[in-house]
């Protein structure tokens, strides 16, 4: 993820998607990226980093590829959630998380647009 001016959030350099200034953006972060993304987006009032610990492997791993929907649902209970940014490493080539659930199930659960980055 990259931050740029005019309330734009980029998933990759050169690709930008406008996010309305009044939209709440939640970054779902494993332990390994939490401090970095918290610092990188600290100046944006509508972006919040959310630490998700991996309970599937009893907290023994902290990388994005092992995040899963079950851990997110258990730990992430936002007051407001318009957009969710998730690491694309969470999903396999078929678009399923580690436990075999498609991203659309998480979008439905939270009622938010999910963007992979």
MOLINUR-V133998 format. One record per residue. N is the residue number from 1. RES is the residue in one small letter. PSI is psi in degrees with one decimal (NA if undefined). OMEGA is omega in radians with two decimals (999 if undefined). NEAR is the number of other ideal C-beta (glycine too) atoms within 10 Angstrom. Layout:
BEGIN
[[N,RES,PSI,OMEGA,NEAR] [N,RES,PSI,OMEGA,NEAR]]
END
This chain:
BEGIN
[[1,x,143.8,3.11,18] [2,x,146.6,3.12,14] [3,x,136.6,3.04,15] [4,x,-177.7,-3.07,10] [5,x,171.9,3.06,5] [6,x,35.6,3.08,8] [7,x,39.4,3.08,16] [8,x,142.1,3.06,13] [9,x,129.7,-3.12,24] [10,x,136.5,3.05,14] [11,x,-34.9,3.10,14] [12,x,152.3,3.08,9] [13,x,133.9,3.12,8] [14,x,-13.7,3.11,6] [15,x,124.0,-3.13,11] [16,x,144.7,3.08,14] [17,x,125.0,3.12,12] [18,x,136.6,3.06,10] [19,x,122.3,-3.14,21] [20,x,144.3,-3.08,11] [21,x,-20.8,3.13,10] [22,x,4.4,3.13,8] [23,x,142.8,3.07,17] [24,x,126.8,-3.12,18] [25,x,123.8,3.12,24] [26,x,120.9,3.06,22] [27,x,124.7,3.11,23] [28,x,116.5,-3.00,24] [29,x,137.7,2.95,22] [30,x,171.0,3.13,21] [31,x,-38.7,-3.07,15] [32,x,-24.0,-3.11,12] [33,x,-3.6,-3.02,19] [34,x,-52.5,-3.11,18] [35,x,-42.5,-3.14,12] [36,x,-51.8,-3.08,12] [37,x,-31.5,3.07,19] [38,x,-44.5,3.11,16] [39,x,-43.5,-3.07,10] [40,x,-32.8,-3.07,16] [41,x,16.0,-3.06,19] [42,x,-23.6,-3.13,11] [43,x,-2.1,-3.11,8] [44,x,112.1,-3.05,14] [45,x,-23.2,-3.07,9] [46,x,14.0,3.12,18] [47,x,129.1,3.12,23] [48,x,132.6,3.04,16] [49,x,139.6,-3.08,20] [50,x,115.3,-3.14,19] [51,x,126.7,3.05,17] [52,x,118.6,3.11,20] [53,x,146.3,3.14,16] [54,x,106.4,3.11,20] [55,x,-17.9,3.14,12] [56,x,-40.0,3.11,15] [57,x,29.9,3.08,12] [58,x,35.9,3.07,8] [59,x,8.9,-3.07,11] [60,x,-5.4,3.11,8] [61,x,154.6,-3.08,15] [62,x,22.6,-3.07,17] [63,x,156.1,-3.06,13] [64,x,-35.1,-3.09,18] [65,x,-15.2,-3.14,15] [66,x,8.2,2.99,17] [67,x,151.0,-3.14,25] [68,x,161.1,-3.08,21] [69,x,-38.2,-3.12,20] [70,x,-47.9,3.12,14] [71,x,-39.1,3.13,22] [72,x,-49.3,-3.13,19] [73,x,-35.7,-3.13,15] [74,x,-28.7,-3.00,12] [75,x,-18.2,-3.04,13] [76,x,108.1,-3.13,17] [77,x,76.3,-3.03,9] [78,x,152.0,2.99,13] [79,x,-34.9,-3.13,6] [80,x,142.2,-3.04,11] [81,x,91.5,3.12,18] [82,x,-42.4,3.14,17] [83,x,143.6,3.02,19] [84,x,129.4,3.02,23] [85,x,122.8,3.14,23] [86,x,150.4,3.08,23] [87,x,132.0,3.13,19] [88,x,-17.0,3.09,12] [89,x,-13.4,3.13,13] [90,x,-20.7,-2.99,21] [91,x,144.0,3.10,18] [92,x,-174.1,-3.09,11] [93,x,-22.7,3.12,5] [94,x,2.9,3.13,7] [95,x,24.6,-3.13,11] [96,x,146.0,3.07,15] [97,x,-178.0,-3.07,21] [98,x,-27.1,-3.14,18] [99,x,7.3,3.06,10] [100,x,16.5,-3.11,10] [101,x,134.4,3.12,17] [102,x,154.6,-3.14,14] [103,x,-33.9,-3.12,18] [104,x,-29.7,3.11,10] [105,x,-37.8,3.11,13] [106,x,-38.4,3.08,21] [107,x,-43.7,-3.14,13] [108,x,-43.1,-3.12,10] [109,x,-44.6,-3.07,13] [110,x,-13.9,-3.09,18] [111,x,35.2,-3.09,8] [112,x,156.4,3.04,19] [113,x,128.8,3.11,15] [114,x,133.5,3.09,15] [115,x,130.2,3.12,16] [116,x,142.4,3.13,14] [117,x,NA,999,15]]
END
